[in-house]
Amino acid sequence: MGYGLGIFLLAVGLILALAVTDQISNVDLTMVGWILSAAGLLVIVLTAATAASRRRSTAVTQYSDGSRVVTERNDPPPAV
């Protein structure tokens, strides 16, 4: 899962919701399109949230006297 899947679902969903006028018996293509669009948007948001949490790193330094130092580093977002 990733940005690609989210964008694909969003694009297919919006095409079905806004551009397709054909009908299939017992299937509302407009509603299917909106559902796919919502799912695509959810995938994009979840991918962004998990990518942000992966950028954090923690380093633990243990010294010979038994003391420990924990440092957290938040990397800046990658340049686009």
N, CA, C and O atoms as a GROMACS GRO file, in nm:
protein
  320
    1MET      N    1   0.083  -0.117   0.000
    1MET     CA    2   0.000   0.000   0.000
    1MET      C    3   0.088   0.123   0.000
    1MET      O    4   0.197   0.123   0.058
    2GLY      N    5   0.043   0.225  -0.062
    2GLY     CA    6   0.120   0.347  -0.064
    2GLY      C    7   0.046   0.455  -0.138
    2GLY      O    8  -0.074   0.447  -0.165
    3TYR      N    9   0.123   0.557  -0.170
    3TYR     CA   10   0.063   0.669  -0.240
    3TYR      C   11   0.007   0.628  -0.375
    3TYR      O   12  -0.098   0.677  -0.417
    4GLY      N   13   0.075   0.538  -0.443
    4GLY     CA   14   0.029   0.494  -0.575
    4GLY      C   15  -0.108   0.429  -0.571
    4GLY      O   16  -0.194   0.459  -0.654
    5LEU      N   17  -0.129   0.340  -0.475
    5LEU     CA   18  -0.259   0.275  -0.462
    5LEU      C   19  -0.367   0.377  -0.428
    5LEU      O   20  -0.477   0.372  -0.483
    6GLY      N   21  -0.336   0.469  -0.338
    6GLY     CA   22  -0.434   0.570  -0.300
    6GLY      C   23  -0.474   0.658  -0.417
    6GLY      O   24  -0.592   0.687  -0.436
    7ILE      N   25  -0.376   0.700  -0.496
    7ILE     CA   26  -0.406   0.784  -0.612
    7ILE      C   27  -0.484   0.707  -0.716
    7ILE      O   28  -0.575   0.761  -0.779
    8PHE      N   29  -0.450   0.580  -0.734
    8PHE     CA   30  -0.523   0.496  -0.830
    8PHE      C   31  -0.670   0.481  -0.788
    8PHE      O   32  -0.760   0.499  -0.870
    9LEU      N   33  -0.693   0.449  -0.661
    9LEU     CA   34  -0.831   0.434  -0.614
    9LEU      C   35  -0.908   0.565  -0.624
    9LEU      O   36  -1.025   0.566  -0.663
   10LEU      N   37  -0.844   0.674  -0.591
   10LEU     CA   38  -0.908   0.804  -0.599
   10LEU      C   39  -0.945   0.838  -0.743
   10LEU      O   40  -1.056   0.885  -0.769
   11ALA      N   41  -0.853   0.813  -0.836
   11ALA     CA   42  -0.880   0.844  -0.976
   11ALA      C   43  -0.992   0.758  -1.033
   11ALA      O   44  -1.082   0.809  -1.098
   12VAL      N   45  -0.986   0.628  -1.009
   12VAL     CA   46  -1.090   0.538  -1.060
   12VAL      C   47  -1.225   0.573  -0.997
   12VAL      O   48  -1.328   0.574  -1.065
   13GLY      N   49  -1.223   0.602  -0.868
   13GLY     CA   50  -1.348   0.638  -0.801
   13GLY      C   51  -1.409   0.765  -0.855
   13GLY      O   52  -1.530   0.770  -0.877
   14LEU      N   53  -1.328   0.867  -0.877
   14LEU     CA   54  -1.382   0.992  -0.930
   14LEU      C   55  -1.431   0.976  -1.074
   14LEU      O   56  -1.529   1.039  -1.113
   15ILE      N   57  -1.363   0.893  -1.151
   15ILE     CA   58  -1.410   0.866  -1.288
   15ILE      C   59  -1.546   0.798  -1.282
   15ILE      O   60  -1.637   0.837  -1.355
   16LEU      N   61  -1.559   0.697  -1.197
   16LEU     CA   62  -1.688   0.629  -1.186
   16LEU      C   63  -1.797   0.721  -1.132
   16LEU      O   64  -1.911   0.717  -1.178
   17ALA      N   65  -1.762   0.803  -1.035
   17ALA     CA   66  -1.863   0.888  -0.972
   17ALA      C   67  -1.907   1.004  -1.061
   17ALA      O   68  -2.025   1.040  -1.061
   18LEU      N   69  -1.815   1.060  -1.136
   18LEU     CA   70  -1.847   1.183  -1.207
   18LEU      C   71  -1.859   1.169  -1.359
   18LEU      O   72  -1.925   1.252  -1.422
   19ALA      N   73  -1.798   1.068  -1.418
   19ALA     CA   74  -1.792   1.064  -1.564
   19ALA      C   75  -1.870   0.948  -1.627
   19ALA      O   76  -1.909   0.959  -1.743
   20VAL      N   77  -1.892   0.841  -1.556
   20VAL     CA   78  -1.957   0.724  -1.615
   20VAL      C   79  -2.108   0.737  -1.601
   20VAL      O   80  -2.160   0.760  -1.493
   21THR      N   81  -2.177   0.722  -1.715
   21THR     CA   82  -2.323   0.728  -1.712
   21THR      C   83  -2.387   0.593  -1.743
   21THR      O   84  -2.510   0.582  -1.742
   22ASP      N   85  -2.307   0.491  -1.770
   22ASP     CA   86  -2.362   0.358  -1.796
   22ASP      C   87  -2.424   0.302  -1.668
   22ASP      O   88  -2.397   0.349  -1.558
   23GLN      N   89  -2.508   0.201  -1.687
   23GLN     CA   90  -2.571   0.139  -1.571
   23GLN      C   91  -2.554  -0.012  -1.579
   23GLN      O   92  -2.560  -0.072  -1.686
   24ILE      N   93  -2.534  -0.070  -1.462
   24ILE     CA   94  -2.531  -0.215  -1.447
   24ILE      C   95  -2.645  -0.248  -1.355
   24ILE      O   96  -2.668  -0.179  -1.256
   25SER      N   97  -2.718  -0.354  -1.386
   25SER     CA   98  -2.835  -0.386  -1.304
   25SER      C   99  -2.793  -0.414  -1.160
   25SER      O  100  -2.699  -0.489  -1.134
   26ASN      N  101  -2.864  -0.353  -1.067
   26ASN     CA  102  -2.845  -0.367  -0.923
   26ASN      C  103  -2.712  -0.313  -0.872
   26ASN      O  104  -2.672  -0.345  -0.760
   27VAL      N  105  -2.641  -0.231  -0.952
   27VAL     CA  106  -2.516  -0.171  -0.909
   27VAL      C  107  -2.521  -0.021  -0.939
   27VAL      O  108  -2.539   0.020  -1.054
   28ASP      N  109  -2.506   0.058  -0.836
   28ASP     CA  110  -2.503   0.203  -0.853
   28ASP      C  111  -2.356   0.244  -0.870
   28ASP      O  112  -2.282   0.254  -0.772
   29LEU      N  113  -2.315   0.268  -0.994
   29LEU     CA  114  -2.175   0.298  -1.022
   29LEU      C  115  -2.131   0.431  -0.960
   29LEU      O  116  -2.014   0.448  -0.926
   30THR      N  117  -2.224   0.522  -0.944
   30THR     CA  118  -2.189   0.649  -0.880
   30THR      C  119  -2.150   0.626  -0.735
   30THR      O  120  -2.051   0.681  -0.688
   31MET      N  121  -2.227   0.544  -0.664
   31MET     CA  122  -2.196   0.516  -0.524
   31MET      C  123  -2.066   0.435  -0.512
   31MET      O  124  -1.987   0.459  -0.421
   32VAL      N  125  -2.045   0.342  -0.601
   32VAL     CA  126  -1.919   0.266  -0.601
   32VAL      C  127  -1.802   0.362  -0.622
   32VAL      O  128  -1.697   0.347  -0.559
   33GLY      N  129  -1.820   0.457  -0.710
   33GLY     CA  130  -1.716   0.556  -0.735
   33GLY      C  131  -1.684   0.639  -0.612
   33GLY      O  132  -1.567   0.662  -0.581
   34TRP      N  133  -1.786   0.685  -0.541
   34TRP     CA  134  -1.763   0.764  -0.419
   34TRP      C  135  -1.697   0.680  -0.311
   34TRP      O  136  -1.612   0.730  -0.236
   35ILE      N  137  -1.734   0.553  -0.302
   35ILE     CA  138  -1.671   0.465  -0.203
   35ILE      C  139  -1.523   0.445  -0.236
   35ILE      O  140  -1.438   0.451  -0.147
   36LEU      N  141  -1.493   0.421  -0.363
   36LEU     CA  142  -1.352   0.405  -0.404
   36LEU      C  143  -1.273   0.534  -0.380
   36LEU      O  144  -1.157   0.529  -0.341
   37SER      N  145  -1.336   0.648  -0.405
   37SER     CA  146  -1.269   0.776  -0.380
   37SER      C  147  -1.237   0.794  -0.233
   37SER      O  148  -1.128   0.837  -0.197
   38ALA      N  149  -1.332   0.761  -0.147
   38ALA     CA  150  -1.309   0.772  -0.003
   38ALA      C  151  -1.199   0.676   0.042
   38ALA      O  152  -1.115   0.711   0.124
   39ALA      N  153  -1.201   0.555  -0.013
   39ALA     CA  154  -1.097   0.458   0.022
   39ALA      C  155  -0.959   0.507  -0.024
   39ALA      O  156  -0.861   0.491   0.048
   40GLY      N  157  -0.952   0.565  -0.142
   40GLY     CA  158  -0.826   0.618  -0.192
   40GLY      C  159  -0.774   0.732  -0.106
   40GLY      O  160  -0.655   0.740  -0.077
   41LEU      N  161  -0.863   0.820  -0.065
   41LEU     CA  162  -0.824   0.930   0.023
   41LEU      C  163  -0.776   0.877   0.158
   41LEU      O  164  -0.679   0.929   0.214
   42LEU      N  165  -0.843   0.777   0.210
   42LEU     CA  166  -0.801   0.715   0.337
   42LEU      C  167  -0.663   0.652   0.325
   42LEU      O  168  -0.582   0.665   0.417
   43VAL      N  169  -0.636   0.584   0.215
   43VAL     CA  170  -0.505   0.522   0.195
   43VAL      C  171  -0.396   0.629   0.189
   43VAL      O  172  -0.288   0.610   0.245
   44ILE      N  173  -0.423   0.740   0.121
   44ILE     CA  174  -0.324   0.847   0.112
   44ILE      C  175  -0.296   0.906   0.250
   44ILE      O  176  -0.180   0.929   0.285
   45VAL      N  177  -0.401   0.930   0.328
   45VAL     CA  178  -0.383   0.987   0.463
   45VAL      C  179  -0.307   0.890   0.553
   45VAL      O  180  -0.216   0.932   0.626
   46LEU      N  181  -0.343   0.763   0.550
   46LEU     CA  182  -0.275   0.664   0.634
   46LEU      C  183  -0.128   0.646   0.592
   46LEU      O  184  -0.042   0.629   0.678
   47THR      N  185  -0.101   0.650   0.464
   47THR     CA  186   0.037   0.639   0.417
   47THR      C  187   0.119   0.758   0.464
   47THR      O  188   0.233   0.742   0.507
   48ALA      N  189   0.061   0.878   0.457
   48ALA     CA  190   0.132   0.997   0.504
   48ALA      C  191   0.158   0.990   0.654
   48ALA      O  192   0.264   1.030   0.701
   49ALA      N  193   0.060   0.940   0.730
   49ALA     CA  194   0.076   0.931   0.876
   49ALA      C  195   0.183   0.829   0.913
   49ALA      O  196   0.263   0.855   1.002
   50THR      N  197   0.185   0.716   0.848
   50THR     CA  198   0.286   0.614   0.881
   50THR      C  199   0.424   0.657   0.834
   50THR      O  200   0.524   0.625   0.899
   51ALA      N  201   0.432   0.730   0.723
   51ALA     CA  202   0.561   0.778   0.677
   51ALA      C  203   0.617   0.882   0.774
   51ALA      O  204   0.738   0.887   0.796
   52ALA      N  205   0.531   0.963   0.831
   52ALA     CA  206   0.577   1.064   0.928
   52ALA      C  207   0.628   0.998   1.055
   52ALA      O  208   0.725   1.045   1.115
   53SER      N  209   0.564   0.890   1.097
   53SER     CA  210   0.609   0.823   1.219
   53SER      C  211   0.739   0.746   1.196
   53SER      O  212   0.813   0.723   1.292
   54ARG      N  213   0.768   0.707   1.074
   54ARG     CA  214   0.892   0.635   1.045
   54ARG      C  215   1.013   0.726   1.044
   54ARG      O  216   1.126   0.680   1.058
   55ARG      N  217   0.991   0.856   1.028
   55ARG     CA  218   1.103   0.949   1.021
   55ARG      C  219   1.167   0.972   1.156
   55ARG      O  220   1.278   1.026   1.163
   56ARG      N  221   1.101   0.934   1.264
   56ARG     CA  222   1.159   0.950   1.397
   56ARG      C  223   1.257   0.837   1.422
   56ARG      O  224   1.234   0.722   1.385
   57SER      N  225   1.366   0.871   1.486
   57SER     CA  226   1.461   0.768   1.523
   57SER      C  227   1.509   0.794   1.665
   57SER      O  228   1.516   0.909   1.710
   58THR      N  229   1.540   0.688   1.734
   58THR     CA  230   1.587   0.697   1.871
   58THR      C  231   1.721   0.625   1.881
   58THR      O  232   1.737   0.513   1.831
   59ALA      N  233   1.817   0.691   1.946
   59ALA     CA  234   1.948   0.630   1.965
   59ALA      C  235   1.976   0.622   2.115
   59ALA      O  236   1.959   0.719   2.188
   60VAL      N  237   2.018   0.504   2.159
   60VAL     CA  238   2.052   0.483   2.299
   60VAL      C  239   2.202   0.458   2.308
   60VAL      O  240   2.255   0.368   2.244
   61THR      N  241   2.269   0.540   2.388
   61THR     CA  242   2.413   0.526   2.408
   61THR      C  243   2.437   0.476   2.551
   61THR      O  244   2.396   0.541   2.647
   62GLN      N  245   2.502   0.362   2.563
   62GLN     CA  246   2.530   0.303   2.694
   62GLN      C  247   2.680   0.322   2.722
   62GLN      O  248   2.765   0.281   2.642
   63TYR      N  249   2.710   0.385   2.833
   63TYR     CA  250   2.849   0.408   2.870
   63TYR      C  251   2.898   0.298   2.963
   63TYR      O  252   2.819   0.223   3.020
   64SER      N  253   3.031   0.289   2.978
   64SER     CA  254   3.090   0.182   3.058
   64SER      C  255   3.058   0.195   3.207
   64SER      O  256   3.063   0.096   3.280
   65ASP      N  257   3.023   0.316   3.253
   65ASP     CA  258   2.988   0.331   3.394
   65ASP      C  259   2.842   0.294   3.422
   65ASP      O  260   2.796   0.304   3.536
   66GLY      N  261   2.770   0.250   3.320
   66GLY     CA  262   2.632   0.205   3.337
   66GLY      C  263   2.528   0.310   3.303
   66GLY      O  264   2.409   0.280   3.299
   67SER      N  265   2.570   0.432   3.278
   67SER     CA  266   2.472   0.537   3.244
   67SER      C  267   2.431   0.524   3.098
   67SER      O  268   2.504   0.471   3.014
   68ARG      N  269   2.312   0.575   3.072
   68ARG     CA  270   2.258   0.569   2.936
   68ARG      C  271   2.209   0.706   2.894
   68ARG      O  272   2.160   0.784   2.976
   69VAL      N  273   2.223   0.735   2.768
   69VAL     CA  274   2.172   0.859   2.711
   69VAL      C  275   2.082   0.820   2.595
   69VAL      O  276   2.122   0.748   2.504
   70VAL      N  277   1.958   0.870   2.599
   70VAL     CA  278   1.862   0.844   2.491
   70VAL      C  279   1.842   0.975   2.416
   70VAL      O  280   1.806   1.077   2.475
   71THR      N  281   1.863   0.970   2.286
   71THR     CA  282   1.841   1.089   2.203
   71THR      C  283   1.739   1.055   2.096
   71THR      O  284   1.744   0.948   2.034
   72GLU      N  285   1.645   1.148   2.075
   72GLU     CA  286   1.547   1.132   1.969
   72GLU      C  287   1.576   1.231   1.860
   72GLU      O  288   1.612   1.346   1.886
   73ARG      N  289   1.560   1.186   1.737
   73ARG     CA  290   1.585   1.274   1.625
   73ARG      C  291   1.464   1.270   1.533
   73ARG      O  292   1.418   1.162   1.494
   74ASN      N  293   1.414   1.385   1.498
   74ASN     CA  294   1.306   1.395   1.401
   74ASN      C  295   1.365   1.451   1.272
   74ASN      O  296   1.407   1.567   1.267
   75ASP      N  297   1.369   1.369   1.170
   75ASP     CA  298   1.423   1.414   1.042
   75ASP      C  299   1.323   1.506   0.976
   75ASP      O  300   1.202   1.486   0.989
   76PRO      N  301   1.370   1.608   0.906
   76PRO     CA  302   1.277   1.695   0.834
   76PRO      C  303   1.217   1.617   0.716
   76PRO      O  304   1.278   1.521   0.669
   77PRO      N  305   1.101   1.657   0.670
   77PRO     CA  306   1.043   1.588   0.555
   77PRO      C  307   1.132   1.601   0.433
   77PRO      O  308   1.202   1.702   0.417
   78PRO      N  309   1.131   1.501   0.346
   78PRO     CA  310   1.216   1.507   0.227
   78PRO      C  311   1.173   1.620   0.135
   78PRO      O  312   1.054   1.652   0.125
   79ALA      N  313   1.269   1.680   0.068
   79ALA     CA  314   1.239   1.788  -0.027
   79ALA      C  315   1.173   1.729  -0.151
   79ALA      O  316   1.211   1.622  -0.199
   80VAL      N  317   1.076   1.799  -0.200
   80VAL     CA  318   1.004   1.751  -0.318
   80VAL      C  319   1.047   1.825  -0.439
   80VAL      O  320   0.997   1.798  -0.548
   0.00000   0.00000   0.00000
